[in-house]
Amino acid sequence: MKPDLLRMKEVALIYLDRSGGLQKFVNACKLYNDSKQSYAIFRFPILINPSDIIELDATLGNYILHKPVKATQIFQSVCFTAVKTLSLIQQLQTEAQMSIVLKLTHLPSLPSYIFSLCKFPFDYTSQRFYMAEGIVVAMSTVTKYTQGARFVCCDENCAFSEGFQYIRVHTPGATESATVRNNFVCTLCTSPLREDMKYRVLGDKQIIEIVDAKAISAFQGFSSSKTPFRFQSFTVFLRDELTNKMEIGNRYKVIGIPVCMPSCIQITLCLEANSIHLCNLTGPSQISEKFKYLLSLTSKSCWRFTALLANSFASQVLPPGINNTLKLVIFALFFNKQILSPFCRMTVYTLYLALCKEQCCYCNCSNFLFCF
């Protein structure tokens, strides 16, 4: 065994011991061992903090962030050795039966880890982790997918016609046909492999459509009088314990591996979720005292407070536009007291402020409001 590989396995064991993951792993093994059901695949999610791993060993931390498949194999070897050494699961025969899923807590706050649709995804063919942030606009119902399956050699004289040498499990980005199909061959005698349907393991799958948060900010306040439209979204796959963890309209940070899925004659860029986190808004949780004081000063009129807010914040909410004709008509109606009542004039004035990007140049708003 290479010294670097042995060192990374030692670090993986140290991290599991310090983080409490080893005890959780032992408890999960006891549940499998006490069960009377026959298993071919044993699945173990392991929570990984990349910062803690990097402090212990930078090489293993780099593997987790940039080569998650190889990092999973390292943890798989460590866990298999622990099971065999401590005799935790009597049914376990081969290392291939262990399905280790590394769940990341976070990613480094660096631009190279941001999943951005604004840039051409040259690097998204590499299977490493990225973080995407967006708002859920659509979701599917929970369906089933093949989490793992057992295959045996069709030749009864072959040594691999029995046992658990051929175990196939789902990997991030893999399609259903990559896990289960009928053209696998035995590496020992080149005979076809057949699936043992008794040991097929099914998992839950859900498809989520997310709009990038930057797109929402860029088109804030945009409206169209033409046919209805929707923002361009990208697909996120949720599997197993992540299903039903999202709600439409909420904003999430998703850590996952980009996947290029073939769709007819096109290639669709998707994201296989590894972990999801609900975004906490950074805005104030309650109304400030200054706003409350302003509301008390304008409480004699039900339109003063609204007009002040429109004058201060309308330009930040609405997109810039000229609308000279509309503003001229509204402004003319505003000063025609014979046509409009004071109530209607204040409504028209509020609408006018929403259209203007700057304060009205014909009057002082702070003095004008108190004439009503």
N, C-alpha and C positions, 0 to 999 in steps of 0.2 A: 504494500500500500504506500502511496506517495506521502511524504511528510506533511504537505499542505492539507491533503485530504484527511489524514489522521488528526491533525491539529483542529480542523474545522469540526470534525465529529466530537472531539473533546469539548470544544467551545459550545457546541449545540447542547451537549449533555449538561454542561455547567449552567447554561442559560435556562434550560428547563427546570433545573433544580432550584435556582435562585428565584425565578419568576413564579414558582408554584405550578407550572405546567406539568411537571413530572408527576406530582400528586394527582392532578386532574386526569392525567393519562392512566395512571394506575387504577383510579376509581372507574374509569370507562372500561378498562380491561376486565375488571371484576364483573361489571354488568354483562359483558359478552360471555364471560366464562360461566356465570351462573345461569345464563339462559339455556333453555332446552332446545332452542331452535338451532338448526344447522346453518352455519354461515360459510360463504366462500370469500367474502370481502368484509374487512373490518375498517370502518371509517373513523378517523380521529381528527377533528378540527383543533388546531393549535394556534393560540394567540401569540403574535410576534410583534415586539416593539423594535423597529429598526435601529433606533438610537441606542438602546441597550446592547444590541448585538454588535454594533460598530465599535462601541467602547471596549467590548471584549476582544473582538477580532475584526479588523477592517475587511479582510478577504471574504469572510462569511457574510458580513453585511453587504458587500458588493454583490455577492451571489444572490442574496435575497431580493435586492432591489433590481438587478439587471439580468440575472439568470435564475428566475424562480423555479424552473423545472429542475435544474441541478441542485438548488438548495433544498427542494422537496425530497430529492433522492437522498441527500445527506441526513435529513431528519428521519426519513423512512428507515435508513440503515440503523440509526441510533435507537429508534423505537423498537425495531425488530430484535435487536440485540438485547434490549431491556426485557422484552417479553420472554425470550428464550432463557435468559439468565435467571429471571425470577419466576419462571413458569406461570405466567399470568393468564395465558389463554391456551387451553389444551388442544383446541381445534386447529390452531394456527400451524401451518406446515411450511409455507414458503414466504419469502419477503414480499413477493408480488401481491399477496393477499392483503397487505396493509395499504390503505388509501389515506395518505396524510395530506391535509389541506391546511396550508399556512394562511392565517388571517392577519393581515397587517392592521395595526392601529392607526398609522399615519404615514405620510411620505415627507421627505425633506421639502422645506419651503423654498424651492428653487425653480426657475422658469423651465428647466429641462424636464421637469416632472409634471408639467401642466398639459393636459389634453386639450389642444386648441384646434378648432376647425377653421380658424382664420389662416393657418399656414398649411401649405401642401405637406401631407403626412409622409415624408420620405422615410422617417424612422419608425413608423407604426407597424412595419412588418416584423420587427423584433419583438419577441414575446417578453416584455418587461412591464412593470407597473407604471401607470399614469393616474393623475387625479383630475377628474372633471367636475365642474360645478354647474348646476342648471336647475330648471323648474320642470316638474313632471306635468305633462300635458295629456298623456294617454297611457293606458295600461291594459293588458290582456288578462284573461282568467288564468288561473294556475293549471298547468297541464303537466304531463309526465314525460320524463326522458330517461334514457338508460344510464344509470349511474355507474354500473359495472356488470360484467358478465364473465362466465367461466367457459373456456373452450377445452376440448380434449381431441386427441388424434383419432381419426376414423379407423386406423389400422390397429386391430386388437393386439397384434404382436409387438407393437411399439411400446416403449417404456412410458411414453407420455400419453397413452390412452387412458390413464388413470392419474389421479393426483390433481394438484393445483398449480401446474407449471405455467399454463396459459391463462392468465387473468388480465382482462382489459378493463381499464377504468377511464372515466371521462377526464380529459385535461382541458384547461381553459382554451377556448377557441376551436375545439374539436366539434365536428358535426356528429350526428347520430350514426352515420355510416362509418365514421372513423372508429367508433367503439364496437359496433355490431354490423357485420356483413358476412357473406358466405364464401369469400375467396381467400381466407387465411390458410396458410399451409404450415405444416409441422417443420420445425428447423432441424429435427433429427432424421426424419425419413421422407420429408417433402410430401407427405400425404395431406389431403385436405383436413381442415379442422371443422368440427361441428360444435355448436353451442349446446351446453347443458342448460336447458330452459329452467330447470328447477332452481338454479342459483342466480338467475338474473335479478339484479337489484334496480329498482326504479326510484327516481327522485323527482322532486317538484321543480318546475320551471315556470318563470313568468317573464313576459316581455314588456319593457317600459320604454316610452318615448319621452325624451328630455330635450328641452330647448336650452341652448347655451345661455348662461346668465349675461354674457356680454351682448348678445343679440337683443335681449330684453331691454337693456340700458340704452342701446343705440337707437331703438325704435320706440322709445317711451313717448307716449302721446300721439303716435302716428295713427291716422285713420284714413280709410279709403271709402269713397262712395261707390266704388265699382263692386264687382262680385266678391263674396267673402273669401278670405285667404287665411292661411295659417303660417306660422314661422317654420323655417326648416329645422327639423329635429334629428337627433340621432338615437339609435336603438341601444338599450342597455339590457343585458340578460341577467336576471336574478335566479339563483338556484338554491334549492334546499332551505336552509334556515333564513335566507334573505327574502324569501317570497312573502308578499303581503306586508312588507316593512315600509312601503312607500305609499303616499297619498297624493292624489292629483292636486296640483296647486302649491304644494310645498317645495321648498328649495333644499337641495341636498348636495353634499360632496360625495362623489363616488370614486373609490379606488378600484382600479381594475386593469385588465390587459386588453389592449385594442385587438380587434379581430376583423379581418377582411373576409366578408361572407359573399360568395358568388350568388348573384340573383339574376337569372336569365342571362342577358348579355352585359350586365353591369356588375360592378364590385361595390358592395355596401360596407362602409366602415362602422363597426359596432364596438361595444365595450362589454367585456365579460366581468361583471362586478365581483370584487373580492370582499369589500366592506363598504358600508354606506353610513353617512353621518348627517343628521339633520342640521342645517345651518341655523345658527342663532343670530337673529338680527341685531345689529350694533346700535340701533336707534334707542332713544330713551323709552323706558317702560311706562312713564307717566307724563302728563302735561306739565311743562315747566311753570314756575311761579310767574314769570314775565308774561306768559300767554294768559294765565288766569287773571293777572292784573289788567291786561289789555281788554279782556272780555268784560271785566267789571266796569271799565271806563266807557265801553260802547254798549252797555246793556240796555240803554234807553231806546235803542233802535235795533231791530232784528237784522238790519242789513249793513250796519257799519262794520262790524267785525268781519263779515264775509268779504266786503269790499276791500278792506285793508289786506286780508290774506291774498285776495286775487291780485292786488297791486304788487304785493311783495314776492309772490311765488309763482304766478301764472307763467312767466317767461321760462321758468325752469321745468315746468310740467309739459307745456305745449311746445310743439316744434316751431321753429321760426317760420314766419310767413308774412307776405305783404298785405293781402286782403284790403287794399286801399279803398275800393268801392264800398265794401261792407262796413268798414270803419267810418267812412264818411257819412253813410246813411244813418248808422247808429248814433254818431255824434250829432247829426242834425236833429234827429228825434229827441235826443237827450235835452237839448236846449229849447225845444218847442213845448213850453209848459201848457199851451192851450190844447195840445193833442193828448199828452200823457199825464196821468196823475203822478203825484210824488212817489207812490209805491212802484209804479211801472218805470218811472225815470231812474230810480235807484237800481232796479233790475237791469235796465238797459246799460246803466253806467258800469255795473259789475261785469256784464258781458263785454263791454268795450275794453275794460282793463285786462280781461283775459286775452283779448286779441292783440293788445299793444305789448311790445317788449320793454318799453320804457314808460315812465310816469307821464301822465297827460301834460302836455306843454302849455295848455290853455288855462289851467287852473291849478291851484295848490290843493291836493287831495285832502290833506289833514285839516285844512280850513273849510274846504267845500263840503265835507261830510256833515259838519255840524249845522249846516243851513237847513237840513231836513228835520 
